[in-house]
Amino acid sequence: MRRETECVDAARAPRLNHRQGQAIGRLIPIATAALAAGEGERVGENVGRLLGGWARSLYVGVPALVALMFLLNRCFADLAVFLLAATLVGGFVLASAEVAGAIRGIWQTITG
């Protein structure tokens, strides 16, 4: 027979603190997206693609906030230079494989 002392008391059961719950909450969408993409043996590649997509979104958002600060301070010349630089860097960073190959070809032609 079971005695009451053998049962786990719900009030004494181990609980997650707030930070542990947040960490698990952040990891679950990454893990499920990686596994839901099929091919469970390629979880690392799937997570890499997911984080790469997030990084691209951040690359658009952060320069937008910086550009907004230039606008609010009425520094239009600095805004133009920043947007040109952000567009150039974004073009290199976010370029597809074909565009990256074309850029490498142009650079090799220039540098010999």
MIBADO-895714 format. One line per field, with one value per atom (N, C-alpha, C): residue number from 1; residue in three letters; atom name; x, y, z. Coordinates in Angstrom, 1 decimal. Atoms other than C-alpha are relative to their C-alpha. Example, Ala and Ser with C-alpha at 12.3 -4.5 7.8 and 13.67 -1.06 7.14 Angstrom:
n	[1 / 1 / 1 / 2 / 2 / 2]
res	[ALA / ALA / ALA / SER / SER / SER]
atom	[N / CA / C / N / CA / C]
X	[0.9 / 12.3 / 0.9 / -0.9 / 13.7 / -0.8]
Y	[-1.2 / -4.5 / 1.2 / -1.1 / -1.1 / 1.1]
Z	[0.0 / 7.8 / 0.0 / 0.0 / 7.1 / 0.8]
END
This chain:
n	[1 / 1 / 1 / 2 / 2 / 2 / 3 / 3 / 3 / 4 / 4 / 4 / 5 / 5 / 5 / 6 / 6 / 6 / 7 / 7 / 7 / 8 / 8 / 8 / 9 / 9 / 9 / 10 / 10 / 10 / 11 / 11 / 11 / 12 / 12 / 12 / 13 / 13 / 13 / 14 / 14 / 14 / 15 / 15 / 15 / 16 / 16 / 16 / 17 / 17 / 17 / 18 / 18 / 18 / 19 / 19 / 19 / 20 / 20 / 20 / 21 / 21 / 21 / 22 / 22 / 22 / 23 / 23 / 23 / 24 / 24 / 24 / 25 / 25 / 25 / 26 / 26 / 26 / 27 / 27 / 27 / 28 / 28 / 28 / 29 / 29 / 29 / 30 / 30 / 30 / 31 / 31 / 31 / 32 / 32 / 32 / 33 / 33 / 33 / 34 / 34 / 34 / 35 / 35 / 35 / 36 / 36 / 36 / 37 / 37 / 37 / 38 / 38 / 38 / 39 / 39 / 39 / 40 / 40 / 40 / 41 / 41 / 41 / 42 / 42 / 42 / 43 / 43 / 43 / 44 / 44 / 44 / 45 / 45 / 45 / 46 / 46 / 46 / 47 / 47 / 47 / 48 / 48 / 48 / 49 / 49 / 49 / 50 / 50 / 50 / 51 / 51 / 51 / 52 / 52 / 52 / 53 / 53 / 53 / 54 / 54 / 54 / 55 / 55 / 55 / 56 / 56 / 56 / 57 / 57 / 57 / 58 / 58 / 58 / 59 / 59 / 59 / 60 / 60 / 60 / 61 / 61 / 61 / 62 / 62 / 62 / 63 / 63 / 63 / 64 / 64 / 64 / 65 / 65 / 65 / 66 / 66 / 66 / 67 / 67 / 67 / 68 / 68 / 68 / 69 / 69 / 69 / 70 / 70 / 70 / 71 / 71 / 71 / 72 / 72 / 72 / 73 / 73 / 73 / 74 / 74 / 74 / 75 / 75 / 75 / 76 / 76 / 76 / 77 / 77 / 77 / 78 / 78 / 78 / 79 / 79 / 79 / 80 / 80 / 80 / 81 / 81 / 81 / 82 / 82 / 82 / 83 / 83 / 83 / 84 / 84 / 84 / 85 / 85 / 85 / 86 / 86 / 86 / 87 / 87 / 87 / 88 / 88 / 88 / 89 / 89 / 89 / 90 / 90 / 90 / 91 / 91 / 91 / 92 / 92 / 92 / 93 / 93 / 93 / 94 / 94 / 94 / 95 / 95 / 95 / 96 / 96 / 96 / 97 / 97 / 97 / 98 / 98 / 98 / 99 / 99 / 99 / 100 / 100 / 100 / 101 / 101 / 101 / 102 / 102 / 102 / 103 / 103 / 103 / 104 / 104 / 104 / 105 / 105 / 105 / 106 / 106 / 106 / 107 / 107 / 107 / 108 / 108 / 108 / 109 / 109 / 109 / 110 / 110 / 110 / 111 / 111 / 111 / 112 / 112 / 112]
res	[MET / MET / MET / ARG / ARG / ARG / ARG / ARG / ARG / GLU / GLU / GLU / THR / THR / THR / GLU / GLU / GLU / CYS / CYS / CYS / VAL / VAL / VAL / ASP / ASP / ASP / ALA / ALA / ALA / ALA / ALA / ALA / ARG / ARG / ARG / ALA / ALA / ALA / PRO / PRO / PRO / ARG / ARG / ARG / LEU / LEU / LEU / ASN / ASN / ASN / HIS / HIS / HIS / ARG / ARG / ARG / GLN / GLN / GLN / GLY / GLY / GLY / GLN / GLN / GLN / ALA / ALA / ALA / ILE / ILE / ILE / GLY / GLY / GLY / ARG / ARG / ARG / LEU / LEU / LEU / ILE / ILE / ILE / PRO / PRO / PRO / ILE / ILE / ILE / ALA / ALA / ALA / THR / THR / THR / ALA / ALA / ALA / ALA / ALA / ALA / LEU / LEU / LEU / ALA / ALA / ALA / ALA / ALA / ALA / GLY / GLY / GLY / GLU / GLU / GLU / GLY / GLY / GLY / GLU / GLU / GLU / ARG / ARG / ARG / VAL / VAL / VAL / GLY / GLY / GLY / GLU / GLU / GLU / ASN / ASN / ASN / VAL / VAL / VAL / GLY / GLY / GLY / ARG / ARG / ARG / LEU / LEU / LEU / LEU / LEU / LEU / GLY / GLY / GLY / GLY / GLY / GLY / TRP / TRP / TRP / ALA / ALA / ALA / ARG / ARG / ARG / SER / SER / SER / LEU / LEU / LEU / TYR / TYR / TYR / VAL / VAL / VAL / GLY / GLY / GLY / VAL / VAL / VAL / PRO / PRO / PRO / ALA / ALA / ALA / LEU / LEU / LEU / VAL / VAL / VAL / ALA / ALA / ALA / LEU / LEU / LEU / MET / MET / MET / PHE / PHE / PHE / LEU / LEU / LEU / LEU / LEU / LEU / ASN / ASN / ASN / ARG / ARG / ARG / CYS / CYS / CYS / PHE / PHE / PHE / ALA / ALA / ALA / ASP / ASP / ASP / LEU / LEU / LEU / ALA / ALA / ALA / VAL / VAL / VAL / PHE / PHE / PHE / LEU / LEU / LEU / LEU / LEU / LEU / ALA / ALA / ALA / ALA / ALA / ALA / THR / THR / THR / LEU / LEU / LEU / VAL / VAL / VAL / GLY / GLY / GLY / GLY / GLY / GLY / PHE / PHE / PHE / VAL / VAL / VAL / LEU / LEU / LEU / ALA / ALA / ALA / SER / SER / SER / ALA / ALA / ALA / GLU / GLU / GLU / VAL / VAL / VAL / ALA / ALA / ALA / GLY / GLY / GLY / ALA / ALA / ALA / ILE / ILE / ILE / ARG / ARG / ARG / GLY / GLY / GLY / ILE / ILE / ILE / TRP / TRP / TRP / GLN / GLN / GLN / THR / THR / THR / ILE / ILE / ILE / THR / THR / THR / GLY / GLY / GLY]
atom	[N / CA / C / N / CA / C / N / CA / C / N / CA / C / N / CA / C / N / CA / C / N / CA / C / N / CA / C / N / CA / C / N / CA / C / N / CA / C / N / CA / C / N / CA / C / N / CA / C / N / CA / C / N / CA / C / N / CA / C / N / CA / C / N / CA / C / N / CA / C / N / CA / C / N / CA / C / N / CA / C / N / CA / C / N / CA / C / N / CA / C / N / CA / C / N / CA / C / N / CA / C / N / CA / C / N / CA / C / N / CA / C / N / CA / C / N / CA / C / N / CA / C / N / CA / C / N / CA / C / N / CA / C / N / CA / C / N / CA / C / N / CA / C / N / CA / C / N / CA / C / N / CA / C / N / CA / C / N / CA / C / N / CA / C / N / CA / C / N / CA / C / N / CA / C / N / CA / C / N / CA / C / N / CA / C / N / CA / C / N / CA / C / N / CA / C / N / CA / C / N / CA / C / N / CA / C / N / CA / C / N / CA / C / N / CA / C / N / CA / C / N / CA / C / N / CA / C / N / CA / C / N / CA / C / N / CA / C / N / CA / C / N / CA / C / N / CA / C / N / CA / C / N / CA / C / N / CA / C / N / CA / C / N / CA / C / N / CA / C / N / CA / C / N / CA / C / N / CA / C / N / CA / C / N / CA / C / N / CA / C / N / CA / C / N / CA / C / N / CA / C / N / CA / C / N / CA / C / N / CA / C / N / CA / C / N / CA / C / N / CA / C / N / CA / C / N / CA / C / N / CA / C / N / CA / C / N / CA / C / N / CA / C / N / CA / C / N / CA / C / N / CA / C / N / CA / C / N / CA / C / N / CA / C / N / CA / C / N / CA / C / N / CA / C / N / CA / C / N / CA / C / N / CA / C / N / CA / C / N / CA / C]
X	[0.8 / 0.0 / 0.9 / -0.7 / 1.0 / -0.3 / 0.2 / 1.5 / 0.0 / 0.1 / 0.8 / 1.4 / -1.4 / 4.5 / 0.8 / -0.7 / 5.6 / -0.4 / 0.4 / 3.6 / 0.7 / -0.7 / 5.2 / -1.0 / 0.9 / 3.6 / 0.3 / -0.1 / 2.9 / 0.6 / -0.6 / 3.9 / 1.5 / -1.4 / 7.3 / 0.8 / -0.6 / 8.0 / 0.9 / -1.0 / 11.0 / -0.7 / 0.6 / 9.9 / 1.1 / -0.9 / 11.6 / -0.1 / 0.1 / 12.5 / -0.3 / 0.4 / 11.7 / 1.0 / -1.0 / 15.0 / 0.1 / 0.0 / 14.9 / -1.2 / 1.2 / 11.4 / 0.2 / -0.3 / 12.5 / 0.9 / -1.0 / 15.5 / -0.7 / 0.7 / 13.3 / -0.9 / 1.0 / 10.7 / 0.7 / -0.7 / 13.4 / 0.5 / -0.6 / 14.9 / -1.0 / 1.0 / 11.7 / -0.4 / 0.3 / 10.8 / 1.2 / -1.2 / 14.4 / 0.0 / -0.1 / 14.4 / -1.2 / 1.1 / 10.9 / 0.1 / -0.2 / 11.6 / 1.1 / -1.1 / 14.8 / -0.4 / 0.4 / 13.2 / -1.2 / 1.2 / 10.0 / 0.4 / -0.5 / 12.1 / 0.3 / -0.3 / 12.5 / 1.4 / -1.4 / 15.7 / 0.6 / -0.5 / 16.4 / 1.5 / -1.5 / 20.1 / 0.6 / -0.6 / 20.6 / -0.5 / 0.5 / 19.5 / 0.9 / -0.9 / 22.6 / -0.2 / 0.2 / 22.0 / -1.3 / 1.3 / 18.4 / 0.0 / -0.1 / 19.2 / 0.8 / -0.8 / 21.8 / -0.8 / 0.9 / 19.3 / -1.0 / 1.0 / 16.8 / 0.7 / -0.7 / 19.3 / 0.5 / -0.3 / 20.5 / -1.1 / 1.2 / 17.0 / -0.3 / 0.2 / 16.8 / 1.0 / -1.0 / 20.1 / -0.3 / 0.4 / 18.9 / -1.1 / 1.1 / 15.8 / 0.6 / -0.7 / 18.0 / 0.8 / -0.8 / 20.2 / -0.8 / 1.0 / 17.2 / -0.5 / 0.6 / 15.9 / 0.9 / -0.9 / 19.0 / 0.4 / -0.3 / 20.0 / -1.2 / 1.2 / 16.4 / -0.1 / 0.0 / 16.6 / 1.1 / -1.1 / 20.0 / -0.4 / 0.4 / 18.6 / -1.1 / 1.1 / 15.6 / 0.7 / -0.7 / 18.1 / 0.6 / -0.5 / 19.8 / -1.1 / 1.1 / 16.4 / -0.5 / 0.4 / 15.4 / 0.9 / -1.1 / 18.7 / 0.2 / -0.1 / 18.3 / 1.4 / -1.3 / 21.7 / -0.1 / 0.4 / 20.7 / 1.3 / -1.2 / 24.3 / 0.5 / -0.5 / 25.3 / -1.0 / 0.9 / 22.1 / 0.2 / -0.3 / 22.9 / 1.2 / -1.2 / 26.4 / -0.3 / 0.4 / 25.0 / -0.8 / 0.8 / 22.4 / 0.8 / -0.8 / 24.9 / 0.9 / -0.9 / 27.3 / -0.8 / 0.8 / 24.5 / -0.5 / 0.5 / 23.2 / 1.2 / -1.1 / 26.7 / 0.4 / -0.3 / 27.5 / -1.1 / 1.1 / 24.1 / 0.0 / -0.1 / 24.6 / 1.0 / -1.1 / 27.8 / -0.4 / 0.3 / 26.5 / -1.2 / 1.2 / 23.1 / -0.1 / 0.0 / 24.0 / -0.2 / 0.2 / 23.0 / 1.3 / -1.3 / 25.7 / 0.4 / -0.3 / 25.4 / 0.6 / -0.4 / 25.8 / 1.4 / -1.3 / 28.7 / 1.1 / -0.9 / 30.4 / 0.3 / -0.3 / 30.0 / 0.9 / -0.8 / 31.4 / 1.5 / -1.3 / 34.4 / 0.7 / -0.6 / 35.0 / 0.4 / -0.3 / 34.9 / 1.2 / -1.1 / 37.3 / 1.3 / -1.2 / 39.7 / 0.5 / -0.4 / 39.6 / 0.7 / -0.6 / 40.4 / 1.4 / -1.3 / 43.2 / 1.0 / -0.9 / 44.6 / 0.3]
Y	[-1.2 / 0.0 / 1.2 / -1.3 / 3.6 / 0.8 / -0.9 / 5.9 / 1.4 / -1.4 / 9.6 / 0.7 / -0.6 / 10.4 / -0.3 / 0.3 / 8.7 / 0.9 / -0.9 / 11.1 / 1.3 / -1.3 / 14.2 / 1.1 / -1.1 / 17.3 / 1.1 / -1.0 / 19.8 / 1.3 / -1.2 / 22.7 / -0.1 / 0.2 / 21.2 / -0.5 / 0.5 / 20.1 / 1.1 / -1.1 / 21.9 / 0.8 / -0.9 / 24.9 / 0.7 / -0.8 / 26.9 / 1.5 / -1.5 / 30.5 / 0.7 / -0.9 / 33.4 / -0.1 / 0.0 / 33.4 / -1.4 / 1.4 / 29.6 / -0.1 / 0.1 / 29.9 / 0.8 / -0.8 / 32.7 / -0.6 / 0.6 / 30.8 / -1.2 / 1.2 / 27.7 / 0.6 / -0.6 / 30.0 / 0.5 / -0.5 / 31.4 / -1.2 / 1.1 / 28.0 / -0.8 / 0.9 / 26.2 / 0.4 / -0.3 / 28.2 / -0.3 / 0.3 / 27.8 / -1.5 / 1.5 / 24.0 / -0.5 / 0.5 / 23.5 / 0.4 / -0.4 / 25.5 / -0.8 / 0.8 / 23.6 / -1.4 / 1.3 / 20.3 / -0.1 / 0.0 / 21.2 / 0.1 / -0.2 / 22.0 / -1.4 / 1.3 / 18.2 / -0.3 / 0.4 / 16.4 / 0.3 / -0.2 / 16.1 / 0.0 / 0.1 / 15.3 / 1.3 / -1.3 / 18.9 / 1.1 / -1.0 / 20.7 / 1.2 / -1.2 / 22.9 / 0.9 / -0.9 / 24.1 / 0.7 / -0.7 / 24.8 / 1.1 / -1.1 / 26.8 / 1.1 / -1.1 / 28.7 / 0.8 / -0.8 / 29.6 / 0.9 / -0.8 / 30.7 / 1.2 / -1.2 / 32.9 / 0.9 / -0.8 / 34.2 / 0.9 / -0.8 / 35.4 / 1.0 / -1.0 / 37.1 / 1.1 / -1.0 / 38.8 / 0.9 / -0.9 / 40.1 / 1.0 / -0.9 / 41.6 / 1.0 / -1.0 / 43.2 / 1.0 / -0.9 / 44.6 / 1.1 / -1.0 / 46.4 / 0.9 / -0.7 / 47.5 / 1.0 / -0.8 / 48.9 / 1.2 / -1.2 / 51.2 / 0.9 / -0.8 / 52.4 / 0.9 / -0.8 / 53.5 / 1.1 / -1.0 / 55.2 / 1.1 / -1.0 / 57.0 / 0.9 / -0.8 / 58.1 / 1.1 / -0.9 / 59.7 / 1.1 / -1.1 / 61.6 / 0.9 / -0.8 / 62.8 / 0.9 / -0.8 / 64.0 / 1.1 / -1.1 / 65.9 / 0.9 / -0.8 / 67.3 / 0.1 / 0.1 / 66.1 / -0.7 / 0.6 / 65.5 / -0.5 / 0.4 / 65.3 / -1.3 / 1.3 / 62.7 / -1.1 / 1.0 / 60.9 / -0.6 / 0.4 / 60.7 / -0.9 / 0.8 / 59.4 / -1.4 / 1.3 / 56.8 / -0.9 / 0.9 / 55.5 / -0.6 / 0.5 / 55.2 / -1.2 / 1.0 / 53.3 / -1.3 / 1.1 / 51.1 / -0.8 / 0.7 / 50.3 / -0.8 / 0.7 / 49.4 / -1.3 / 1.1 / 47.2 / -1.1 / 1.0 / 45.6 / -0.8 / 0.7 / 44.8 / -1.1 / 1.1 / 42.9 / -1.1 / 1.0 / 41.2 / -0.9 / 0.7 / 40.2 / -0.5 / 0.4 / 39.4 / -1.5 / 1.4 / 36.1 / -0.5 / 0.6 / 33.7 / 0.5 / -0.4 / 34.9 / 1.4 / -1.4 / 38.6 / 0.0 / 0.1 / 37.7 / -0.5 / 0.4 / 35.9 / 1.1 / -1.1 / 38.9 / 1.0 / -1.0 / 41.2 / -0.5 / 0.5 / 38.9 / 0.1 / -0.1 / 38.8 / 1.5 / -1.4 / 42.6 / 0.4 / -0.3 / 42.9 / -0.6 / 0.7 / 40.4 / 0.7 / -0.8 / 42.4 / 1.3 / -1.3 / 45.6 / -0.2 / 0.2 / 44.2 / -0.8 / 0.7 / 42.0 / -1.3]
Z	[0.0 / 0.0 / 0.0 / 0.1 / -0.7 / 1.3 / -1.1 / 2.2 / -0.6 / 0.5 / 1.9 / 0.0 / 0.0 / 2.7 / -1.3 / 1.2 / -0.5 / -1.2 / 1.1 / -2.7 / 0.0 / 0.1 / -3.9 / 0.2 / -0.3 / -2.4 / -1.1 / 1.0 / -5.1 / 0.4 / -0.5 / -2.9 / 0.2 / -0.2 / -2.3 / -1.3 / 1.2 / -5.9 / -0.5 / 0.5 / -7.5 / -1.1 / 1.0 / -9.6 / -0.7 / 0.8 / -12.3 / 0.5 / -0.4 / -11.3 / -1.3 / 1.1 / -13.6 / -1.2 / 1.0 / -15.5 / -0.7 / 0.6 / -16.1 / -1.0 / 0.8 / -17.5 / -1.3 / 1.1 / -19.8 / -1.0 / 0.9 / -21.1 / -0.8 / 0.7 / -21.9 / -1.0 / 0.9 / -23.5 / -1.3 / 1.2 / -25.8 / -0.8 / 0.7 / -26.7 / -0.7 / 0.6 / -27.5 / -1.4 / 1.4 / -30.7 / -0.9 / 0.9 / -32.0 / -0.2 / 0.2 / -31.4 / -0.8 / 0.8 / -32.8 / -1.4 / 1.4 / -35.9 / -0.7 / 0.5 / -36.4 / -0.3 / 0.2 / -36.0 / -1.0 / 0.9 / -37.9 / -1.5 / 1.4 / -41.0 / -0.6 / 0.5 / -41.4 / 0.2 / -0.1 / -41.6 / 1.3 / -1.4 / -37.9 / 0.1 / -0.1 / -38.6 / -0.4 / 0.4 / -39.9 / 0.9 / -1.0 / -36.8 / 0.0 / 0.0 / -36.8 / -1.2 / 1.1 / -40.3 / 0.1 / -0.1 / -39.6 / 1.0 / -1.0 / -36.5 / -0.6 / 0.7 / -38.5 / -0.9 / 0.9 / -41.1 / 0.7 / -0.8 / -38.5 / 0.6 / -0.6 / -36.7 / -1.0 / 1.1 / -40.0 / -0.4 / 0.3 / -40.8 / 1.0 / -1.1 / -37.4 / -0.2 / 0.1 / -38.0 / -1.2 / 1.2 / -41.4 / 0.5 / -0.5 / -39.7 / 0.9 / -0.9 / -37.0 / -0.8 / 0.8 / -39.7 / -0.7 / 0.6 / -41.2 / 1.2 / -1.1 / -37.8 / 0.7 / -0.7 / -36.2 / -0.8 / 0.8 / -39.1 / -0.1 / 0.0 / -39.2 / 1.2 / -1.2 / -35.6 / 0.0 / 0.1 / -36.2 / -1.0 / 1.0 / -39.3 / 0.6 / -0.6 / -37.2 / 0.9 / -0.9 / -34.7 / -0.8 / 0.9 / -37.6 / -0.4 / 0.4 / -38.7 / 1.1 / -1.1 / -35.3 / 0.3 / -0.3 / -34.9 / -1.2 / 1.2 / -38.4 / -0.5 / 0.6 / -39.5 / -1.3 / 1.3 / -43.1 / -0.8 / 0.7 / -44.5 / 0.6 / -0.7 / -41.9 / -0.3 / 0.3 / -42.6 / -1.4 / 1.3 / -46.3 / -0.1 / -0.1 / -45.6 / 0.7 / -0.7 / -43.1 / -0.9 / 0.8 / -45.5 / -1.1 / 1.1 / -48.3 / 0.6 / -0.6 / -46.0 / 0.4 / -0.4 / -44.6 / -1.2 / 1.2 / -48.0 / -0.7 / 0.5 / -49.2 / 0.8 / -0.9 / -46.2 / -0.1 / 0.1 / -46.3 / -1.3 / 1.3 / -50.0 / 0.0 / -0.1 / -49.2 / 1.0 / -1.0 / -46.1 / -0.4 / 0.3 / -47.3 / -1.4 / 1.4 / -50.9 / -0.2 / 0.3 / -52.4 / -0.6 / 0.5 / -53.7 / -1.4 / 1.4 / -57.3 / 0.0 / -0.1 / -56.3 / 0.6 / -0.7 / -54.0 / -1.0 / 1.0 / -56.9 / -1.0 / 0.9 / -59.2 / 0.7 / -0.7 / -56.5 / 0.1 / 0.0 / -56.1 / -1.3 / 1.4 / -59.9 / -0.3 / 0.2 / -60.0 / 0.8 / -0.9 / -57.1 / -0.5 / 0.5 / -58.6 / -1.3 / 1.2 / -61.9 / 0.4 / -0.4 / -60.1 / 0.6 / -0.7 / -57.9 / -0.8 / 0.9 / -60.6 / 0.5]
END
